[in-house]
Amino acid sequence: MKMEAVATSSTFGKERKRVARVAKAVRAKDAENVRDANQPVEMAPGVSSKAKVRQPGRRGPQKLPTKVAVTVRYSPEVLDYFKASGDGWQTRMNDVLRRHVEEQVQQHQQHRAA
């Protein structure tokens, strides 16, 4: 039995855009939906009027510094230890490595100061 092809995300995106265009045209024709251009647009509480509007399908700016994807090989014991601690093991591993780097930097700075 052959499997049917699943619609790709690009097909889904095109369909969403088409539906949005049709909905926009319907709203534009609706007499009750007419907005006076002289009236200010109501903003949701806590939203800046100078906020940039993100286009559909586009990511906004990163709130935190981005991380870099790399391929690293660890010993099985190290991986088993962190994975056994449950979800978030990669973040915990990153935290341990970051603390180690900070300690090394401090030791290096103290060594240079002496």
C-alpha positions in Angstrom: 0.0 0.0 0.0 1.4 3.4 -1.0 1.7 6.2 1.5 0.1 9.5 0.4 2.3 12.4 0.2 2.0 14.8 3.1 1.7 18.5 2.2 4.9 20.4 2.7 5.3 23.4 4.8 5.6 25.6 1.7 2.2 24.4 0.5 0.7 25.0 3.9 2.2 28.5 4.0 0.8 29.3 0.6 -2.6 28.2 1.7 -2.4 30.3 4.8 -1.5 33.4 2.8 -4.4 32.7 0.4 -6.9 32.4 3.3 -5.5 35.6 4.9 -5.9 37.5 1.6 -9.5 36.3 1.3 -10.3 37.2 4.9 -8.7 40.7 4.5 -10.8 41.3 1.4 -14.0 40.2 3.3 -13.2 42.5 6.2 -12.5 45.4 3.8 -16.0 45.0 2.3 -17.7 44.8 5.8 -19.3 48.2 6.4 -19.2 47.7 10.2 -15.4 47.1 10.1 -14.5 50.5 8.6 -12.0 52.4 10.7 -11.7 56.1 10.7 -8.1 57.0 9.7 -8.2 60.0 12.1 -8.9 57.8 15.1 -5.8 56.4 16.9 -5.3 52.6 16.8 -5.9 51.0 20.2 -2.9 49.2 21.5 -3.0 46.3 23.9 -1.7 47.1 27.4 2.0 46.9 27.7 2.6 47.2 24.0 4.7 50.0 22.7 3.3 52.1 19.9 6.8 52.0 18.3 7.1 48.3 18.4 8.2 46.7 15.1 5.6 44.5 13.5 6.9 41.1 12.6 5.9 39.7 9.3 4.3 36.2 9.3 7.0 33.5 8.9 9.8 35.8 10.1 11.6 35.4 13.4 11.9 38.4 15.7 15.1 39.5 17.3 16.7 37.1 19.8 16.0 38.1 23.4 19.0 36.2 24.7 22.4 35.7 23.1 22.3 33.0 20.5 24.2 29.8 21.0 26.3 28.1 18.4 25.5 24.6 17.2 28.5 22.3 17.1 29.2 18.6 17.0 31.1 17.3 20.1 32.0 13.9 21.2 31.8 13.0 25.0 32.5 9.9 26.8 29.5 7.7 27.5 29.9 8.1 31.3 29.6 11.9 31.0 26.6 11.7 28.7 24.9 9.1 30.9 25.4 11.3 34.0 23.8 14.4 32.5 21.0 12.5 30.7 20.1 10.7 33.9 19.4 14.1 35.5 16.3 14.5 33.2 15.1 17.1 30.8 17.3 20.1 30.4 20.5 18.1 30.6 22.1 20.0 27.8 21.5 23.3 29.6 23.0 21.9 32.8 26.0 20.6 30.8 26.4 24.1 29.4 26.2 25.7 32.8 28.9 23.3 34.2 31.2 24.1 31.2 30.5 27.9 31.6 31.4 27.8 35.3 34.6 25.9 34.5 35.6 28.5 31.9 34.9 31.4 34.4 37.1 29.7 37.0 39.9 29.2 34.4 39.7 32.9 33.4 39.9 34.0 37.0 42.9 31.8 37.7 44.6 33.1 34.6 43.9 36.7 35.6 45.2 36.1 39.2 48.3 34.4 37.8 49.0 37.4 35.5 48.4 39.9 38.3 51.0 38.2 40.6 
